[in-house]
Amino acid sequence: MHRPPAPPTPPPFPGPATPGTRWWLTTPARVGSVLAVPLFGLVNEYLGFVILIAAIVLVWTDSPWQKGVKVAATVGAMALLGAVLPDPPKDGAPSTVAEADGKGRATGGSADALTSASPSPTAGDDSEPAPKPRPKAADYRGMPLDEAREAAEAAGFGVDEHDASDQDKSIMLRLNWTVCFQRTGWTSAGTKTIDFGAVQTGAPCPRTDGGAIPWPKMPDLIWKTWKTAQKEVVDLGIVPAEDVRADTAYLNDQLPDEGEYDDWRVCATDPAEGGDVTVDDRVTLELTDPENGCPNPDREDGDEPNLPDRDGDGDPDYSDPFPGDRDRSSTFPNGLPDGSGSSGGSSGGGGGWNCPGTRWC
């Protein structure tokens, strides 16, 4: 007669620990750690999570329990912790921290700050909280940078500065720079700041911070008198009168004394017509006596135009007081000097006149 198979023998319940086992590896300690998970979870969710990890380690480390019992204990401990954790806040519901920040902004700001801020979000509104308004400051534009910085620091601002043009130059001497732009803000520590955008004094401000400086252009001055041309350059507001220099258009010409060439005419300019006139420029106007006219721009002598000088004494014919005598010029009307101080011929005639390498020897 066939007999049914005998049922499997149930696993024995873990018995008491053998003598000498550490207390935290005993069965009561393992069971107690699992039961402690929800208790500590009620106190603090992070503390409950730490106790859960400790309980799982005790259940699985050197445990005589069978694998099924270990898995059941682990799942049970996790379920107990999840049962006591608070539900997460629903989307759109403001937290207590956000509400506290909102109250701080509403009660801590000035009346002007409140009127400039946007309305606070209401319950159920998904919009972001209104940003903190920028601190107000005096208008420092047009002031020398060193004076503006000193005044802003006295008003409680932390001050920064930068080149307001697209040149991104380093600011060395603040007294030579002028404020064009300013922008206030807050640091992460809650202190107010101001950033100055400046240009070199005398330069016009860019239209936008970081833009190109709108330098004035050199006007067309050709054949205008020195007096008229100089005034037009100074009227640009960039270069002072002392930085507008007169020079001769011809190499062998010579300017008369100041005030005596007011009616001389402009033949060339540096910068050229249409070029930028900047604070770093010294403007040069090349002049000629109206009797001479300007050098031919298509001349073959390159950059060395000369007026006619038939006797070769260095005086152009139009101003030569002795057009037929190369021994006498406007510089030496009595003739070239010699050792005795008397007039000499083309050979010099005297022993004291040193002329090697000159046109007269």
MOJOZI-V378436 format. One record per backbone hydrogen bond with DSSP energy under -1.0 kcal/mol. CO is the residue of the C=O (numbers start at 0). NH is the residue of the N-H. E is the energy in kcal/mol with one decimal. If there is no record, write none. Layout:
co-><CO | CO>
nh-><NH | NH>
e-><E | E>
This chain:
co-><17 | 21 | 22 | 25 | 26 | 27 | 28 | 29 | 30 | 31 | 35 | 36 | 37 | 39 | 43 | 44 | 45 | 46 | 47 | 48 | 49 | 50 | 51 | 52 | 53 | 54 | 55 | 56 | 65 | 66 | 67 | 68 | 69 | 70 | 71 | 72 | 73 | 74 | 75 | 76 | 77 | 78 | 89 | 94 | 95 | 96 | 97 | 98 | 99 | 100 | 101 | 102 | 103 | 109 | 110 | 111 | 112 | 121 | 139 | 142 | 143 | 144 | 145 | 146 | 147 | 148 | 149 | 150 | 151 | 152 | 157 | 159 | 161 | 163 | 172 | 173 | 175 | 176 | 177 | 178 | 180 | 182 | 184 | 186 | 190 | 191 | 192 | 193 | 194 | 195 | 196 | 196 | 197 | 198 | 199 | 207 | 212 | 215 | 217 | 220 | 223 | 224 | 225 | 226 | 227 | 228 | 229 | 230 | 232 | 233 | 239 | 240 | 242 | 244 | 246 | 249 | 256 | 260 | 261 | 263 | 264 | 265 | 267 | 269 | 271 | 274 | 277 | 282 | 283 | 284 | 285 | 285 | 286 | 287 | 288 | 288 | 295 | 300 | 304 | 307 | 315 | 321 | 331 | 331 | 337 | 344 | 354 | 357>
nh-><20 | 24 | 25 | 29 | 30 | 31 | 32 | 33 | 34 | 35 | 39 | 40 | 41 | 43 | 47 | 48 | 49 | 50 | 51 | 52 | 53 | 54 | 55 | 56 | 57 | 58 | 59 | 60 | 69 | 70 | 71 | 72 | 73 | 74 | 75 | 76 | 77 | 78 | 79 | 80 | 81 | 82 | 92 | 98 | 99 | 100 | 101 | 102 | 103 | 104 | 105 | 106 | 107 | 113 | 114 | 115 | 116 | 124 | 142 | 178 | 147 | 148 | 149 | 150 | 151 | 152 | 153 | 154 | 156 | 155 | 193 | 195 | 197 | 209 | 175 | 176 | 200 | 144 | 198 | 141 | 196 | 194 | 192 | 189 | 186 | 157 | 184 | 159 | 182 | 161 | 179 | 180 | 163 | 177 | 202 | 210 | 214 | 276 | 273 | 223 | 265 | 228 | 229 | 230 | 231 | 232 | 233 | 234 | 235 | 236 | 242 | 243 | 282 | 284 | 286 | 252 | 259 | 263 | 226 | 225 | 287 | 222 | 285 | 283 | 274 | 217 | 280 | 244 | 269 | 246 | 266 | 267 | 248 | 264 | 291 | 292 | 298 | 303 | 250 | 316 | 318 | 324 | 328 | 334 | 340 | 347 | 357 | 360>
e-><-1.8 | -1.6 | -1.5 | -2.0 | -2.6 | -2.6 | -2.2 | -1.6 | -2.1 | -1.6 | -2.4 | -2.0 | -1.6 | -2.5 | -2.6 | -1.8 | -1.9 | -2.3 | -1.9 | -2.0 | -2.0 | -2.5 | -2.3 | -2.2 | -2.2 | -2.4 | -1.8 | -1.6 | -2.0 | -2.4 | -2.2 | -2.3 | -2.3 | -2.6 | -2.2 | -2.1 | -2.1 | -2.4 | -2.4 | -1.9 | -2.4 | -1.6 | -1.6 | -2.0 | -2.0 | -2.4 | -2.3 | -2.1 | -2.0 | -2.0 | -1.9 | -2.4 | -2.0 | -1.9 | -2.0 | -1.5 | -1.1 | -2.3 | -1.8 | -2.6 | -2.5 | -2.5 | -1.8 | -2.3 | -2.5 | -2.4 | -1.8 | -1.2 | -2.2 | -1.5 | -2.5 | -2.5 | -2.4 | -3.4 | -1.8 | -1.8 | -2.9 | -2.8 | -2.2 | -2.9 | -2.5 | -2.6 | -2.6 | -1.7 | -2.5 | -2.1 | -1.9 | -2.2 | -1.4 | -1.9 | -3.2 | -2.2 | -3.0 | -3.2 | -2.5 | -2.3 | -2.2 | -2.5 | -2.8 | -2.2 | -2.1 | -3.0 | -2.8 | -1.4 | -1.9 | -2.0 | -2.3 | -2.4 | -1.3 | -2.0 | -1.6 | -1.7 | -1.2 | -2.8 | -3.5 | -1.3 | -2.5 | -1.5 | -1.6 | -1.9 | -1.8 | -3.6 | -2.7 | -2.4 | -2.4 | -2.5 | -1.5 | -3.4 | -2.1 | -2.2 | -3.4 | -1.1 | -3.1 | -2.6 | -2.1 | -1.1 | -2.0 | -1.8 | -2.5 | -2.8 | -1.6 | -1.9 | -1.2 | -1.9 | -1.1 | -1.6 | -2.1 | -1.1>
